[in-house]
Amino acid sequence: MSIHYDYAMLGGGASALMLAYSMMQESSLSQKKVLIIEPQLKNQNDRTWCYWHDSETPFDHLAQQKWKKLAFKAPNFEAVLDIAPLHYYMLRGIDFYNFVQDKLAKSGHVTWIQGRAESTEELENGIKITLQGGASYMADFAFDSRLSLKILRQEKKSICLLQHFKGFLVHTPTPSFDKDCPTIFDFNISQEGEVRFVYTLPLSSERALVEYTIFSDNLLPDKKLYDDALETYLRKNLGLLHYEIEEEEAGVIPMSNHLFERRVGKRLLRIGLAGGLAKASTGYAFMRCVRDAEAITKSLVNHSHPFVIAPASTRFRLYDSTILNLMQTNGGKIRDHFTDLFSKNPTARLLRFLDDQTSFAEDISIMSSVPIHTFAGSMGKMIVSQYG
Ligand SMILES: Cc1cc2nc3c(=O)[nH]c(=O)nc-3n(C[C@H](O)[C@H](O)[C@H](O)COP(=O)(O)OP(=O)(O)OC[C@H]3O[C@@H](n4cnc5c(N)ncnc54)[C@H](O)[C@@H]3O)c2cc1C
């Protein structure tokens, strides 16, 4: 007879691994049997995470870099910004996967299955998960991080932009970067009526991850265009004529104000991007998944089920919708609004705003630093579509 698991993870990426790791830290959950179903081996450096906070996460010690200041660059404003008391972290996907996989393996209670979960069915005594190929498993609760971008984009009531990017990890023969200061936004590139910027994460004075990023409705028609844009930026903006590309990174993150349904029935919770954990107006998700894993674990400990978690904030959802609407209707102007925001506000406050952590009074002060008619008009429209 097959094992009945306590918890099953459909997908073994960031959010599932954070959750499994968080559970293992709790004595009352550490003996629970966990199943992780994941098609990939997760043995590649498939992404680099940046995130900020002023406390700590269980993964900070894995970070390759930790900075206390950030550079912002745009045609009318350029500055190195102190972000105290926050720190900005850079964490390689492979270091995170290796660390968590190792800890989970040592716990002796986690089973990995390389495969694709196809369907779930709620039964009297648990949730049945069926894989492609027909194998099935039972668990008390399932956590689903599978995301269908196609289905999300078919949802006509919400906005769904794409954050698409391509990065080169470059190595230069001579010192070319300030290793103590990453550039979070460089808007000194052609906007093409969209939101386009480059960020640079230096690992040393000779090595940096440089990523060309676009927020827009559609991907560029040809992958080569991302490479061309990056090469032009390295040459013209950074003045780099000679460099070696050590690694490449590319990705697409949905930026959507869709109201994600998290709880499905009595036994399934959506987590990660599939649960709407990516911040709609920025695509940042790492810290939100860390906090979510802690909240779910707390709910399991205190209530023996995972559903006592805070719903998404209505206030910040409205701000996100407003910003998304501005990006969609007048993307080319966003760099001016970002310039206003970064030149007129303490950077730590702004970063906390972008992480849903500010008070209403702080929000008002931040919003009053951009032209009020722009923001108010868009917010009015979004209030009607959100509550109308
Ligand atoms: C390249 C890249 C860079 C990013 N950088 C940042 C950043 O700097 N900061 C930040 O905050 N956020 C960043 N993000 C956004 C977000 O943090 C990541 O996408 C993060 O991995 C989200 O976690 P997740 O668990 O939702 O998704 P994933 O980590 O993608 O995990 C989902 C897993 O589900 C698996 N899966 C898919 N289909 C099935 C199936 N049928 N059955 C079983 N498993 C399945 C996939 O293989 C995948 O491993 C980045 C995203 C990408 C793609």
The ligand as a Tripos MOL2 file, in Angstrom:
@<TRIPOS>MOLECULE
LIG
   53    58     1     0     0
SMALL
NO_CHARGES

@<TRIPOS>ATOM
      1 C1         14.8930   34.3200  -13.6950 C.3       1 LIG1
      2 C2         14.0580   34.8560  -12.5350 C.ar      1 LIG1
      3 C3         14.6140   35.7870  -11.6750 C.ar      1 LIG1
      4 C4         13.8600   36.2670  -10.5840 C.ar      1 LIG1
      5 N1         14.4210   37.2060   -9.7550 N.ar      1 LIG1
      6 C5         13.7350   37.6250   -8.6700 C.ar      1 LIG1
      7 C6         14.3250   38.5290   -7.7500 C.ar      1 LIG1
      8 O1         15.4440   39.0030   -7.9620 O.2       1 LIG1
      9 N2         13.6380   38.8670   -6.6460 N.ar      1 LIG1
     10 C7         12.3920   38.3820   -6.3700 C.ar      1 LIG1
     11 O2         11.8270   38.7130   -5.3130 O.2       1 LIG1
     12 N3         11.7810   37.5600   -7.2590 N.ar      1 LIG1
     13 C8         12.4100   37.1730   -8.3930 C.ar      1 LIG1
     14 N4         11.8090   36.2930   -9.2690 N.ar      1 LIG1
     15 C9         10.3890   35.9590   -9.0450 C.3       1 LIG1
     16 C10        10.1770   34.8040   -8.0290 C.3       1 LIG1
     17 O3         10.8610   35.0600   -6.8230 O.3       1 LIG1
     18 C11        10.6180   33.4760   -8.5880 C.3       1 LIG1
     19 O4          9.9110   33.2040   -9.7680 O.3       1 LIG1
     20 C12        10.3950   32.3160   -7.6130 C.3       1 LIG1
     21 O5         11.0850   31.2170   -8.0890 O.3       1 LIG1
     22 C13         8.9190   32.0140   -7.4310 C.3       1 LIG1
     23 O6          8.7380   30.8450   -6.6860 O.3       1 LIG1
     24 P1          7.5980   29.7990   -7.0710 P.3       1 LIG1
     25 O7          7.7010   28.6900   -6.1180 O.co2     1 LIG1
     26 O8          6.3090   30.5050   -7.2270 O.co2     1 LIG1
     27 O9          7.9610   29.3170   -8.5410 O.3       1 LIG1
     28 P2          9.1560   28.3850   -8.9890 P.3       1 LIG1
     29 O10        10.3590   28.6460   -8.1670 O.co2     1 LIG1
     30 O11         9.2720   28.5770  -10.4590 O.co2     1 LIG1
     31 O12         8.6260   26.9190   -8.6530 O.3       1 LIG1
     32 C14         7.5430   26.3340   -9.3350 C.3       1 LIG1
     33 C15         7.9740   24.9150   -9.6770 C.3       1 LIG1
     34 O13         6.8710   24.1870  -10.2100 O.3       1 LIG1
     35 C16         7.4110   23.2340  -11.0940 C.3       1 LIG1
     36 N5          6.3150   22.7040  -11.9320 N.ar      1 LIG1
     37 C17         5.7760   23.2520  -13.0440 C.ar      1 LIG1
     38 N6          4.8080   22.4310  -13.5150 N.ar      1 LIG1
     39 C18         4.7280   21.3820  -12.6720 C.ar      1 LIG1
     40 C19         3.9160   20.2070  -12.6130 C.ar      1 LIG1
     41 N7          2.9740   19.9810  -13.5390 N.pl3     1 LIG1
     42 N8          4.1060   19.3560  -11.5990 N.ar      1 LIG1
     43 C20         5.0460   19.5900  -10.6360 C.ar      1 LIG1
     44 N9          5.8530   20.6630  -10.6560 N.ar      1 LIG1
     45 C21         5.6840   21.5500  -11.6630 C.ar      1 LIG1
     46 C22         8.4580   24.0050  -11.8660 C.3       1 LIG1
     47 O14         9.4010   23.1450  -12.4620 O.3       1 LIG1
     48 C23         9.0530   24.8660  -10.7440 C.3       1 LIG1
     49 O15        10.2240   24.2880  -10.1980 O.3       1 LIG1
     50 C24        12.5170   35.8130  -10.3710 C.ar      1 LIG1
     51 C25        11.9820   34.8940  -11.2930 C.ar      1 LIG1
     52 C26        12.7380   34.4240  -12.3430 C.ar      1 LIG1
     53 C27        12.0920   33.4640  -13.3030 C.3       1 LIG1
@<TRIPOS>BOND
     1     1     2 1
     2     2     3 ar
     3     2    52 ar
     4     3     4 ar
     5     4     5 ar
     6     4    50 ar
     7     5     6 ar
     8     6     7 ar
     9     6    13 1
    10     7     8 2
    11     7     9 ar
    12     9    10 ar
    13    10    11 2
    14    10    12 ar
    15    12    13 ar
    16    13    14 ar
    17    14    15 1
    18    14    50 ar
    19    15    16 1
    20    16    17 1
    21    16    18 1
    22    18    19 1
    23    18    20 1
    24    20    21 1
    25    20    22 1
    26    22    23 1
    27    23    24 1
    28    24    25 2
    29    24    26 1
    30    24    27 1
    31    27    28 1
    32    28    29 2
    33    28    30 1
    34    28    31 1
    35    31    32 1
    36    32    33 1
    37    33    34 1
    38    33    48 1
    39    34    35 1
    40    35    36 1
    41    35    46 1
    42    36    37 ar
    43    36    45 ar
    44    37    38 ar
    45    38    39 ar
    46    39    40 ar
    47    39    45 ar
    48    40    41 1
    49    40    42 ar
    50    42    43 ar
    51    43    44 ar
    52    44    45 ar
    53    46    47 1
    54    46    48 1
    55    48    49 1
    56    50    51 ar
    57    51    52 ar
    58    52    53 1
@<TRIPOS>SUBSTRUCTURE
     1 LIG1         1 GROUP 0 **** ****
